[in-house]
């Protein structure tokens, strides 16, 4: 199973090209989590088998001890009958033998109780063993289903990636747009000049046309959330612009929100799939040491992510 999951993840890495380390590690962790669950169930099954063997040995020891006590009791009864019939024992000796007989009878009953308790334990252990075997089978089936679902997700994202590359070919060649795919994550990076005038949060007409083309492709994806991220360089807002945006936080958030509103209102992507976030200057793609680099950091990123991350994590824990 481990070798299968590892080969699966490596093949996806080769196919997708530009792979984000963070996203790759997340995909590996998803597969490893399922493998750990299976290994734990297998260990539990082995423990159940050991417990059953131990209980069987205890049962054999008890049965042997019970058999020994029964033989002692039979011998005592025979001795008691023999001596009583011959009249060679005192009343006290006879009474002592009867006491010993009662002790052996009580011990025999106690052993019978222990044997009954052990039988119950063996039955419970057998049921637990059966449950663990079914759990391993369920987890293995689930692992196969998850692998199949993951393959479908990656195939869908790859198809979207290819459509975007064809549709935005000119913009990609000019360096205005960068599209990357990492396993089941897709990112469309649009530099500031494509969508906005300097210091503005409203998308300019040329930018709306580009968003329309990108959105028409993305709206065909129904099993991903679409997160729009606003990013700026590290130059502080000043002058008259500060009257509108007190910092890069407000500017980056306003830009991301306007893109989301357009995708919902004009491209008709469901609002349930959309989210907006502003990151100011705190997630640069390059250092802010040159005008050219700062231009790269001023950008909008449209990111396709798993639709329900928390749901996936919870599923892996089950």
Backbone as numpy.savetxt, mean C-alpha at the origin, in Angstrom:
# Nx Ny Nz CAx CAy CAz Cx Cy Cz
7.49 -14.37 -6.53 6.64 -13.16 -6.53 7.52 -11.91 -6.53
8.60 -11.90 -5.65 9.48 -10.74 -5.58 10.15 -10.47 -6.91
10.63 -11.59 -7.57 11.30 -11.42 -8.85 10.34 -10.89 -9.90
9.08 -11.34 -9.88 8.07 -10.86 -10.84 7.81 -9.37 -10.69
7.61 -8.93 -9.40 7.32 -7.51 -9.15 8.51 -6.64 -9.54
9.75 -7.14 -9.24 10.93 -6.35 -9.58 11.09 -6.19 -11.08
10.89 -7.29 -11.82 10.99 -7.23 -13.29 9.94 -6.30 -13.86
8.72 -6.34 -13.27 7.64 -5.47 -13.73 8.01 -4.01 -13.59
8.57 -3.62 -12.43 8.91 -2.23 -12.18 10.07 -1.79 -13.08
11.08 -2.70 -13.29 12.21 -2.34 -14.15 11.76 -2.12 -15.58
10.85 -2.97 -16.08 10.36 -2.82 -17.46 9.64 -1.50 -17.63
8.87 -1.09 -16.60 8.16 0.19 -16.68 9.16 1.34 -16.72
10.24 1.23 -15.96 11.26 2.28 -15.94 11.86 2.46 -17.33
12.16 1.35 -18.02 12.75 1.43 -19.35 11.80 2.05 -20.35
10.51 1.71 -20.27 9.53 2.20 -21.23 9.25 3.68 -21.09
9.24 4.19 -19.85 8.75 5.55 -19.66 9.81 6.62 -19.83
11.08 6.30 -19.81 12.11 7.31 -20.10 12.38 8.17 -18.91
11.82 9.41 -18.89 12.09 10.37 -17.82 11.34 9.95 -16.57
12.01 9.26 -15.64 11.33 8.72 -14.47 11.73 9.48 -13.22
10.74 10.00 -12.51 10.97 10.69 -11.25 11.34 9.68 -10.18
12.45 9.92 -9.47 12.88 8.99 -8.43 11.82 8.80 -7.37
11.18 9.88 -6.97 10.15 9.81 -5.93 9.00 8.93 -6.37
8.51 9.12 -7.58 7.37 8.35 -8.08 7.74 6.88 -8.27
8.97 6.63 -8.77 9.42 5.25 -8.96 9.46 4.52 -7.62
10.01 5.22 -6.59 10.09 4.60 -5.28 8.70 4.31 -4.73
7.72 5.21 -4.98 6.35 4.98 -4.52 5.78 3.72 -5.16
6.00 3.55 -6.47 5.50 2.36 -7.16 6.14 1.10 -6.61
7.47 1.17 -6.32 8.16 0.01 -5.75 7.61 -0.32 -4.37
7.35 0.73 -3.57 6.82 0.51 -2.22 5.45 -0.14 -2.27
4.61 0.25 -3.25 3.29 -0.36 -3.39 3.41 -1.86 -3.62
4.36 -2.24 -4.50 4.56 -3.66 -4.79 5.17 -4.38 -3.60
6.17 -3.73 -2.94 6.83 -4.35 -1.80 5.87 -4.54 -0.63
4.95 -3.60 -0.44 3.99 -3.72 0.66 3.14 -4.97 0.50
2.69 -5.24 -0.73 1.89 -6.45 -0.98 2.73 -7.69 -0.75
4.02 -7.66 -1.15 4.90 -8.80 -0.95 5.11 -9.08 0.54
5.26 -8.02 1.34 5.44 -8.16 2.78 4.22 -8.82 3.41
3.01 -8.43 2.94 1.78 -9.03 3.46 1.75 -10.53 3.19
2.16 -10.90 1.98 2.17 -12.33 1.63 3.19 -13.08 2.48
4.39 -12.50 2.65 5.42 -13.15 3.45 4.96 -13.31 4.90
4.27 -12.31 5.45 3.77 -12.39 6.82 2.75 -13.51 6.95
1.84 -13.61 5.97 0.83 -14.67 6.01 1.49 -16.05 5.92
2.55 -16.15 5.11 3.27 -17.42 5.00 3.95 -17.79 6.32
4.51 -16.78 7.00 5.13 -17.04 8.31 4.07 -17.47 9.32
2.90 -16.81 9.28 1.82 -17.19 10.19 1.37 -18.62 9.94
1.33 -19.01 8.66 0.94 -20.38 8.32 1.97 -21.37 8.85
3.26 -21.03 8.71 4.32 -21.91 9.22 4.21 -22.04 10.74
3.91 -20.92 11.42 3.75 -20.95 12.88 2.57 -21.83 13.28
1.48 -21.73 12.50 0.31 -22.57 12.78 0.65 -24.05 12.63
1.44 -24.38 11.61 1.87 -25.77 11.41 2.71 -26.25 12.59
3.64 -25.39 13.06 4.48 -25.76 14.20 3.64 -25.96 15.46
2.66 -25.09 15.66 1.80 -25.20 16.83 1.00 -26.50 16.81
0.51 -26.86 15.62 -0.24 -28.11 15.50 0.65 -29.31 15.82
1.89 -29.30 15.30 2.81 -30.41 15.57 3.12 -30.50 17.06
3.30 -29.36 17.71 3.59 -29.35 19.15 2.40 -29.91 19.92
1.20 -29.46 19.55 0.00 -29.95 20.23 -0.18 -31.45 20.03
0.13 -31.94 18.85 0.02 -33.38 18.58 1.00 -34.16 19.46
2.21 -33.60 19.63 3.20 -34.28 20.49 2.72 -34.28 21.94
2.18 -33.12 22.41 1.65 -33.06 23.76 0.52 -34.07 23.94
-0.31 -34.19 22.90 -1.42 -35.15 22.96 -0.88 -36.58 23.09
0.15 -36.89 22.32 0.72 -38.23 22.38 1.30 -38.50 23.77
1.97 -37.48 24.34 2.54 -37.65 25.69 1.43 -37.88 26.72
0.34 -37.11 26.59 -0.77 -37.27 27.53 -1.43 -38.64 27.41
-1.61 -39.07 26.18 -2.22 -40.39 25.96 -1.34 -41.49 26.55
-0.02 -41.32 26.39 0.90 -42.31 26.95 0.83 -42.31 28.47
0.80 -41.08 29.05 0.71 -40.98 30.51 -0.61 -41.55 31.01
-1.69 -41.26 30.25 -3.01 -41.79 30.63 -3.00 -43.31 30.60
-2.37 -43.86 29.57 -2.30 -45.32 29.44 -1.52 -45.92 30.61
-0.44 -45.24 30.99 0.38 -45.72 32.12 -0.44 -45.71 33.41
-1.18 -44.59 33.63 -2.00 -44.50 34.84 -3.09 -45.57 34.85
-3.67 -45.84 33.70 -4.71 -46.88 33.64 -4.13 -48.25 33.99
-2.90 -48.51 33.52 -2.25 -49.78 33.84 -1.94 -49.88 35.33
-1.48 -48.73 35.91 -1.20 -48.71 37.34 -2.48 -48.96 38.14
-3.57 -48.34 37.69 -4.85 -48.50 38.38 -5.33 -49.95 38.28
-5.19 -50.54 37.11 -5.61 -51.93 36.93 -4.79 -52.86 37.81
-3.48 -52.60 37.87 -2.61 -53.43 38.71 -2.96 -53.27 40.18
-3.28 -52.00 40.57 -3.65 -51.74 41.96 -4.95 -52.46 42.33
-5.92 -52.38 41.43 -7.20 -53.07 41.67 -6.98 -54.58 41.81
-6.16 -55.12 40.94 -5.89 -56.56 41.00 -5.20 -56.93 42.30
-4.23 -56.09 42.72 -3.51 -56.35 43.99 -4.46 -56.25 45.17
-5.32 -55.25 45.12 -6.27 -55.04 46.21 -7.23 -56.23 46.33
-7.72 -56.67 45.20 -8.64 -57.83 45.21 -7.95 -59.08 45.73
-6.70 -59.25 45.29 -5.96 -60.46 45.69 -5.71 -60.47 47.19
-5.22 -59.36 47.71 -4.88 -59.31 49.12 -6.12 -59.38 50.01
-7.19 -58.71 49.54 -8.43 -58.73 50.32 -8.99 -60.15 50.42
-8.92 -60.86 49.29 -9.47 -62.22 49.28 -8.64 -63.17 50.15
-7.37 -62.87 50.27 -6.50 -63.74 51.06 -6.53 -63.35 52.53
-7.10 -62.16 52.84 -7.20 -61.73 54.22 -5.88 -61.46 54.87
-4.85 -61.06 54.11 -3.51 -60.84 54.67 -3.23 -59.37 54.89
-4.20 -58.46 54.65 -3.96 -57.03 54.79 -4.73 -56.48 55.98
-4.15 -55.50 56.63 -4.84 -54.82 57.70 -5.84 -53.86 57.10
-6.75 -53.41 57.93 -7.75 -52.44 57.46 -7.08 -51.16 56.97
-6.02 -50.73 57.70 -5.32 -49.50 57.30 -4.66 -49.66 55.94
-4.03 -50.83 55.68 -3.37 -51.06 54.39 -4.40 -51.04 53.26
-5.56 -51.67 53.57 -6.62 -51.68 52.56 -7.10 -50.26 52.28
-7.25 -49.46 53.38 -7.70 -48.08 53.22 -6.68 -47.26 52.44
-5.38 -47.48 52.71 -4.32 -46.75 51.98 -4.36 -47.08 50.49
-4.61 -48.38 50.19 -4.68 -48.76 48.78 -5.89 -48.12 48.10
-7.00 -48.01 48.85 -8.19 -47.38 48.27 -7.93 -45.88 48.00
-7.21 -45.26 48.94 -6.86 -43.83 48.74 -5.99 -43.66 47.49
-5.02 -44.57 47.35 -4.16 -44.53 46.16 -4.97 -44.75 44.89
-5.94 -45.67 45.03 -6.80 -45.94 43.88 -7.59 -44.68 43.50
-8.16 -44.01 44.54 -8.92 -42.78 44.26 -8.03 -41.71 43.63
-6.76 -41.65 44.10 -5.83 -40.67 43.53 -5.57 -40.94 42.05
-5.39 -42.23 41.72 -5.15 -42.60 40.33 -6.37 -42.32 39.46
-7.58 -42.56 40.02 -8.81 -42.28 39.27 -8.92 -40.79 38.99
-8.63 -39.98 40.03 -8.69 -38.51 39.87 -7.67 -38.04 38.84
-6.46 -38.61 38.90 -5.41 -38.23 37.94 -5.83 -38.61 36.53
-6.50 -39.76 36.43 -6.95 -40.20 35.11 -7.99 -39.23 34.53
-8.90 -38.77 35.42 -9.90 -37.81 34.97 -9.25 -36.49 34.55
-8.23 -36.07 35.31 -7.52 -34.83 34.98 -6.85 -34.95 33.62
-6.23 -36.10 33.38 -5.59 -36.31 32.07 -6.62 -36.28 30.96
-7.78 -36.84 31.24 -8.85 -36.83 30.23 -9.26 -35.40 29.92
-9.33 -34.56 30.99 -9.66 -33.16 30.78 -8.60 -32.44 29.96
-7.32 -32.73 30.26 -6.22 -32.12 29.50 -6.28 -32.55 28.03
-6.57 -33.82 27.83 -6.66 -34.33 26.46 -7.79 -33.64 25.71
-8.91 -33.44 26.38 -10.04 -32.75 25.74 -9.66 -31.32 25.38
-8.94 -30.63 26.31 -8.52 -29.26 26.05 -7.54 -29.20 24.88
-6.64 -30.18 24.84 -5.68 -30.23 23.73 -6.38 -30.47 22.40
-7.39 -31.33 22.42 -8.15 -31.57 21.20 -8.78 -30.27 20.68
-9.29 -29.48 21.63 -9.89 -28.20 21.24 -8.84 -27.27 20.65
-7.64 -27.25 21.26 -6.55 -26.41 20.75 -6.12 -26.85 19.35
-6.02 -28.16 19.16 -5.63 -28.67 17.84 -6.66 -28.28 16.78
-7.93 -28.39 17.16 -9.00 -28.02 16.22 -8.92 -26.54 15.87
-8.67 -25.68 16.90 -8.55 -24.24 16.66 -7.33 -23.93 15.79
-6.21 -24.61 16.07 -5.00 -24.39 15.28 -5.20 -24.82 13.83
-5.93 -25.91 13.64 -6.20 -26.37 12.28 -7.04 -25.35 11.51
-8.03 -24.76 12.23 -8.85 -23.73 11.58 -8.02 -22.50 11.23
-7.09 -22.14 12.15 -6.21 -20.99 11.89 -5.30 -21.27 10.70
-4.83 -22.51 10.62 -3.98 -22.90 9.49 -4.77 -22.77 8.18
-6.00 -23.22 8.20 -6.84 -23.13 7.00 -7.08 -21.67 6.62
-7.30 -20.82 7.65 -7.51 -19.38 7.39 -6.26 -18.76 6.77
-5.08 -19.08 7.33 -3.84 -18.52 6.81 -3.60 -18.94 5.36
-3.94 -20.19 5.04 -3.78 -20.66 3.67 -4.69 -19.89 2.72
-5.95 -19.65 3.17 -6.87 -18.87 2.34 -6.40 -17.43 2.20
-5.82 -16.88 3.28 -5.34 -15.49 3.25 -4.18 -15.33 2.27
-3.28 -16.31 2.25 -2.17 -16.27 1.30 -2.71 -16.29 -0.13
-3.68 -17.17 -0.36 -4.28 -17.26 -1.71 -4.94 -15.94 -2.08
-5.66 -15.32 -1.11 -6.33 -14.04 -1.39 -5.32 -12.94 -1.71
-4.23 -12.89 -0.92 -3.22 -11.86 -1.12 -2.51 -12.02 -2.46
-2.26 -13.28 -2.83 -1.60 -13.52 -4.11 -2.50 -13.10 -5.28
-3.80 -13.40 -5.14 -4.76 -12.98 -6.18 -4.81 -11.46 -6.24
-4.84 -10.82 -5.04 -4.91 -9.36 -4.97 -3.66 -8.73 -5.58
-2.51 -9.34 -5.30 -1.26 -8.82 -5.87 -1.31 -8.88 -7.40
-1.86 -9.99 -7.91 -2.00 -10.10 -9.36 -2.95 -9.07 -9.93
-4.07 -8.83 -9.20 -5.03 -7.82 -9.66 -4.42 -6.42 -9.66
-3.65 -6.11 -8.60 -3.02 -4.80 -8.53 -2.00 -4.61 -9.65
-1.25 -5.67 -9.93 -0.28 -5.59 -11.01 -0.98 -5.33 -12.35
-2.10 -6.04 -12.55 -2.86 -5.86 -13.79 -3.43 -4.44 -13.88
-3.98 -3.95 -12.75 -4.52 -2.59 -12.74 -3.43 -1.56 -12.99
-2.25 -1.80 -12.37 -1.14 -0.87 -12.54 -0.69 -0.84 -14.00
-0.67 -2.00 -14.64 -0.29 -2.05 -16.06 -1.26 -1.22 -16.90
-2.57 -1.33 -16.60 -3.57 -0.58 -17.35 -3.40 0.92 -17.13
-3.16 1.30 -15.86 -2.97 2.72 -15.55 -1.78 3.29 -16.30
-0.68 2.56 -16.25 0.54 3.03 -16.92 0.32 3.12 -18.42
-0.40 2.14 -18.98 -0.68 2.16 -20.42 -1.52 3.37 -20.80
-2.53 3.69 -19.95 -3.37 4.85 -20.23 -2.58 6.15 -20.16
-1.73 6.26 -19.14 -0.91 7.47 -19.00 0.08 7.58 -20.15
0.65 6.45 -20.56 1.61 6.47 -21.67 0.92 6.93 -22.97
-0.31 6.47 -23.17 -1.06 6.88 -24.36 -1.33 8.38 -24.32
-1.69 8.90 -23.15 -1.91 10.34 -23.01 -0.62 11.11 -23.26
0.46 10.61 -22.73 1.78 11.24 -22.94 2.10 11.34 -24.44
1.88 10.24 -25.14 2.18 10.23 -26.57 1.28 11.19 -27.34
0.00 11.28 -26.95 -0.91 12.22 -27.62 -0.47 13.66 -27.38
-0.05 13.96 -26.15 0.39 15.32 -25.83 1.67 15.67 -26.59
2.57 14.73 -26.70 3.83 14.98 -27.42 3.56 15.32 -28.88
2.61 14.61 -29.47 2.26 14.88 -30.87 1.55 16.23 -31.00
0.58 16.49 -30.13 -0.22 17.71 -30.19 0.62 18.95 -29.91
1.55 18.85 -28.97 2.34 20.02 -28.56 3.76 19.99 -29.12
3.94 19.36 -30.24 5.28 19.16 -30.80 6.02 20.47 -30.99
5.36 21.48 -31.57 6.03 22.75 -31.85 6.46 23.44 -30.56
5.57 23.46 -29.58 5.89 24.10 -28.31 7.01 23.37 -27.58
7.02 22.04 -27.71 8.09 21.26 -27.09 9.43 21.58 -27.74
9.44 21.66 -29.06 10.68 21.95 -29.79 11.21 23.35 -29.44
10.31 24.28 -29.17 10.70 25.65 -28.81 11.15 25.75 -27.35
10.90 24.71 -26.58 11.27 24.73 -25.17 10.25 25.39 -24.28
9.06 25.69 -24.83 8.01 26.34 -24.03 7.26 25.34 -23.16
7.24 24.09 -23.60 6.53 23.04 -22.86 7.44 21.83 -22.72
7.38 21.22 -21.56 8.12 19.98 -21.33 7.15 18.96 -20.76
7.09 17.78 -21.36 6.16 16.74 -20.92 6.98 15.52 -20.47
6.72 15.06 -19.26 7.44 13.88 -18.74 6.47 12.87 -18.19
6.84 11.60 -18.31 6.04 10.52 -17.73 6.93 9.71 -16.82
6.42 9.41 -15.62 7.14 8.57 -14.67 6.15 7.54 -14.13
6.24 6.32 -14.65 5.32 5.23 -14.30 3.89 5.70 -14.53
3.09 5.91 -13.47 1.69 6.31 -13.66 1.48 7.79 -13.37
2.53 8.58 -13.42 2.47 10.02 -13.18 2.89 10.75 -14.45
2.12 11.79 -14.80 2.40 12.57 -16.00 2.46 14.05 -15.61
3.48 14.76 -16.11 3.64 16.18 -15.80 3.76 16.99 -17.08
2.94 18.06 -17.19 3.04 19.01 -18.29 3.57 20.31 -17.71
4.78 20.69 -18.09 5.44 21.88 -17.56 5.35 23.00 -18.60
4.64 24.08 -18.26 4.48 25.22 -19.16 5.18 26.43 -18.56
6.16 26.99 -19.26 6.88 28.14 -18.74 5.96 29.36 -18.72
6.31 30.34 -17.91 5.45 31.51 -17.68 5.02 32.20 -18.96
5.96 32.45 -19.88 5.66 33.26 -21.06 4.59 32.63 -21.95
4.39 31.32 -21.84 3.37 30.65 -22.64 1.97 31.06 -22.20
1.79 31.26 -20.88 0.45 31.50 -20.34 0.22 32.92 -19.83
1.25 33.55 -19.30 1.04 34.82 -18.61 2.01 35.91 -19.09
1.54 37.14 -18.97 2.45 38.27 -19.09 3.13 38.45 -17.74
4.29 39.10 -17.72 5.06 39.25 -16.50 4.22 39.91 -15.39
4.19 39.26 -14.22 3.49 39.80 -13.07 1.99 39.67 -13.12
1.44 39.02 -14.13 -0.01 38.86 -14.28 -0.44 37.45 -13.89
-1.68 37.34 -13.41 -2.23 36.03 -13.06 -3.29 35.57 -14.04
-3.80 36.50 -14.86 -4.80 36.13 -15.86 -4.10 35.50 -17.06
-4.64 34.37 -17.53 -4.05 33.69 -18.68 -4.31 34.52 -19.94
-3.28 34.77 -20.71 -3.44 35.57 -21.93 -4.10 34.74 -23.02
-4.67 35.37 -24.04 -5.42 34.64 -25.08 -4.63 33.51 -25.72
-3.35 33.74 -26.03 -2.54 32.67 -26.64 -2.40 31.49 -25.68
-2.30 31.81 -24.39 -2.18 30.75 -23.39 -3.45 29.94 -23.24
-4.59 30.61 -23.39 -5.87 29.89 -23.31 -6.00 28.86 -24.41
-5.49 29.20 -25.59 -5.55 28.25 -26.71 -4.70 27.01 -26.41
-3.55 27.25 -25.79 -2.68 26.12 -25.45 -3.34 25.26 -24.35
-3.92 25.91 -23.35 -4.61 25.16 -22.29 -5.76 24.34 -22.85
-6.44 24.88 -23.84 -7.55 24.17 -24.47 -7.06 22.89 -25.13
-5.96 22.99 -25.84 -5.40 21.80 -26.53 -4.94 20.76 -25.53
-4.26 21.22 -24.49 -3.79 20.29 -23.46 -4.99 19.68 -22.73
-5.95 20.51 -22.35 -7.11 20.05 -21.59 -7.96 19.05 -22.35
-8.10 19.23 -23.65 -8.91 18.31 -24.46 -8.35 16.89 -24.43
-7.05 16.78 -24.23 -6.44 15.45 -24.13 -6.57 14.92 -22.70
-6.32 15.79 -21.72 -6.36 15.36 -20.32 -7.76 14.97 -19.86
-8.79 15.57 -20.44 -10.14 15.28 -19.96 -10.59 13.86 -20.30
-9.85 13.18 -21.14 -10.18 11.78 -21.43 -9.70 10.83 -20.33
-8.86 11.35 -19.43 -8.39 10.53 -18.31 -9.38 10.67 -17.16
-10.00 9.57 -16.77 -11.03 9.60 -15.72 -10.55 9.00 -14.40
-9.39 8.32 -14.40 -8.94 7.64 -13.19 -7.74 8.32 -12.55
-7.55 9.62 -12.82 -6.45 10.37 -12.23 -6.95 11.71 -11.71
-6.28 12.22 -10.71 -6.54 13.59 -10.30 -5.60 14.51 -11.05
-6.07 15.71 -11.38 -5.28 16.67 -12.14 -4.94 17.84 -11.22
-3.69 17.92 -10.85 -3.24 18.95 -9.92 -2.48 20.03 -10.69
-2.92 21.29 -10.56 -2.26 22.41 -11.22 -1.40 23.13 -10.18
-0.11 23.23 -10.46 0.83 23.83 -9.51 1.41 25.13 -10.09
1.37 26.19 -9.30 1.98 27.46 -9.69 3.33 27.62 -9.04
4.35 28.05 -9.83 5.72 28.22 -9.32 6.28 29.57 -9.80
7.09 30.21 -8.96 7.74 31.46 -9.34 9.24 31.34 -9.14
9.97 32.40 -9.52 11.40 32.45 -9.18 11.52 33.06 -7.78
12.75 33.39 -7.37 12.95 33.88 -6.00 13.05 35.41 -5.91
12.69 36.08 -6.98 12.70 37.55 -6.97 11.44 38.05 -6.26
11.64 38.87 -5.24 10.50 39.35 -4.47 9.65 40.33 -5.28
8.36 40.30 -5.02 7.44 41.21 -5.69 7.60 42.61 -5.08
7.65 43.61 -5.96 7.81 44.97 -5.48 7.04 45.95 -6.34
7.17 47.23 -6.04 6.52 48.26 -6.82 5.01 48.16 -6.78
4.38 48.58 -7.87 2.92 48.60 -7.94 2.32 47.20 -7.92
3.12 46.23 -8.40 2.60 44.85 -8.42 2.28 44.36 -7.01
3.00 44.92 -6.01 2.78 44.49 -4.63 1.39 44.86 -4.13
0.75 45.80 -4.81 -0.61 46.19 -4.43 -1.61 45.08 -4.77
-1.25 44.27 -5.77 -2.13 43.17 -6.18 -1.74 41.86 -5.52
-0.42 41.58 -5.50 0.09 40.34 -4.91 1.15 40.69 -3.88
0.85 40.43 -2.63 1.79 40.83 -1.57 3.07 40.00 -1.57
3.02 38.80 -2.17 4.22 37.96 -2.26 4.06 36.97 -3.41
5.10 36.20 -3.66 5.05 35.17 -4.70 4.07 34.05 -4.36
3.73 33.93 -3.08 2.73 32.94 -2.69 1.40 33.25 -3.36
0.97 34.49 -3.23 -0.31 34.89 -3.80 -0.30 34.80 -5.33
0.81 35.20 -5.93 0.90 35.16 -7.39 0.84 33.73 -7.91
1.63 32.84 -7.33 1.66 31.45 -7.80 0.31 30.77 -7.59
-0.34 31.06 -6.47 -1.64 30.45 -6.19 -2.72 30.98 -7.13
-2.71 32.29 -7.38 -3.70 32.89 -8.28 -3.56 32.33 -9.69
-2.34 32.16 -10.15 -2.13 31.60 -11.50 -2.66 30.17 -11.58
-2.33 29.34 -10.58 -2.79 27.95 -10.59 -4.32 27.89 -10.54
-4.92 28.75 -9.74 -6.38 28.76 -9.62 -7.05 29.17 -10.92
-6.49 30.16 -11.61 -7.07 30.60 -12.89 -6.99 29.50 -13.95
-5.91 28.75 -13.94 -5.79 27.63 -14.88 -6.84 26.57 -14.58
-7.02 26.27 -13.30 -8.02 25.28 -12.90 -9.42 25.73 -13.31
-9.73 27.00 -13.07 -11.05 27.51 -13.43 -11.30 27.39 -14.93
-10.27 27.66 -15.73 -10.44 27.56 -17.19 -10.67 26.09 -17.60
-9.89 25.19 -17.02 -10.05 23.77 -17.37 -11.44 23.25 -16.99
-11.98 23.77 -15.90 -13.32 23.34 -15.49 -14.41 24.02 -16.33
-14.32 25.33 -16.48 -15.39 26.10 -17.13 -15.39 25.98 -18.64
-14.23 25.87 -19.25 -14.14 25.92 -20.71 -13.79 24.59 -21.37
-13.00 23.77 -20.66 -12.65 22.45 -21.21 -13.59 21.39 -20.65
-14.30 21.75 -19.59 -15.31 20.88 -18.96 -14.71 19.63 -18.32
-13.55 19.81 -17.69 -13.00 18.75 -16.85 -13.70 18.82 -15.49
-14.08 17.68 -14.95 -14.82 17.66 -13.69 -14.01 18.32 -12.57
-14.70 19.18 -11.82 -14.05 19.83 -10.68 -13.61 18.85 -9.62
-14.22 17.66 -9.59 -13.83 16.65 -8.61 -12.42 16.13 -8.86
-11.97 16.26 -10.10 -10.64 15.76 -10.44 -9.57 16.85 -10.34
-9.98 18.11 -10.19 -9.05 19.23 -10.26 -8.66 19.74 -8.88
-7.44 20.25 -8.78 -6.99 20.94 -7.57 -5.92 21.94 -7.98
-5.77 23.00 -7.17 -4.79 24.05 -7.45 -3.91 24.25 -6.23
-2.61 24.53 -6.48 -1.68 24.78 -5.39 -0.62 25.78 -5.85
-0.26 26.69 -4.95 0.82 27.64 -5.24 2.02 27.33 -4.37
3.21 27.26 -4.97 4.42 26.89 -4.23 5.44 28.01 -4.17
5.05 29.20 -4.64 5.96 30.35 -4.60 7.29 29.97 -5.28
8.41 30.29 -4.61 9.73 30.01 -5.21 10.40 28.80 -4.59
9.63 27.99 -3.84 10.25 26.97 -3.00 10.41 25.60 -3.66
10.04 25.48 -4.92 10.28 24.23 -5.64 10.87 24.51 -7.02
12.04 25.10 -7.05 12.66 25.42 -8.34 13.15 24.16 -9.05
13.16 24.23 -10.39 13.71 23.10 -11.16 15.20 23.29 -11.41
15.65 24.54 -11.35 17.07 24.86 -11.48 17.37 25.99 -10.49
18.65 26.29 -10.30 19.01 27.39 -9.40 18.59 28.73 -10.02
18.36 29.71 -9.17 17.91 31.02 -9.63 19.08 32.00 -9.84
20.20 31.50 -10.35 21.40 32.32 -10.44 21.54 33.09 -11.76
20.68 32.79 -12.75 20.73 33.51 -14.03 19.32 33.85 -14.48
19.17 34.88 -15.33 17.83 35.20 -15.85 17.20 34.02 -16.57
18.00 33.26 -17.30 17.47 32.11 -18.04 16.93 31.05 -17.08
17.65 30.80 -16.00 17.19 29.81 -15.02 15.94 30.29 -14.29
15.90 31.56 -13.95 14.71 32.09 -13.28 13.48 31.97 -14.18
13.69 32.11 -15.48 12.57 31.96 -16.42 12.04 30.53 -16.42
12.94 29.56 -16.24 12.50 28.16 -16.18 11.69 27.88 -14.91
12.07 28.55 -13.83 11.38 28.33 -12.55 10.00 28.97 -12.51
9.79 30.02 -13.32 8.45 30.64 -13.40 7.61 29.79 -14.34
6.71 28.98 -13.77 6.05 27.98 -14.59 4.74 27.53 -13.97
3.95 26.87 -14.79 2.77 26.13 -14.33 3.02 24.65 -14.64
2.77 23.79 -13.66 2.88 22.35 -13.90 1.50 21.72 -13.72
1.07 20.97 -14.74 -0.18 20.21 -14.65 0.22 18.75 -14.45
-0.16 18.21 -13.31 0.33 16.89 -12.91 -0.83 15.91 -12.78
-0.69 14.76 -13.43 -1.66 13.67 -13.28 -1.16 12.74 -12.18
-2.00 12.51 -11.16 -1.64 11.68 -10.01 -2.69 10.60 -9.80
-2.35 9.54 -9.03 -3.38 8.56 -8.69 -4.60 9.24 -8.12
-5.77 8.77 -8.50 -7.02 9.43 -8.13 -7.24 9.47 -6.62
-6.88 8.38 -5.92 -7.11 8.30 -4.49 -5.88 7.72 -3.82
-4.90 8.55 -3.50 -3.66 8.09 -2.91 -3.90 7.41 -1.57
-4.73 8.03 -0.72 -5.01 7.46 0.58 -5.68 6.10 0.46
-6.59 5.98 -0.53 -7.26 4.71 -0.73 -6.28 3.60 -1.11
-5.32 3.93 -1.95 -4.31 2.96 -2.36 -3.50 2.51 -1.15
-3.07 3.46 -0.32 -2.28 3.11 0.85 -3.06 2.23 1.81
-4.33 2.55 2.02 -5.16 1.74 2.90 -5.33 0.33 2.35
-5.49 0.21 1.04 -5.64 -1.10 0.40 -4.40 -1.95 0.63
-3.21 -1.32 0.55 -1.97 -2.05 0.73 -1.80 -2.54 2.17
-2.42 -1.83 3.11 -2.29 -2.20 4.51 -3.20 -3.35 4.89
-4.24 -3.61 4.09 -5.20 -4.65 4.43 -4.62 -6.04 4.25
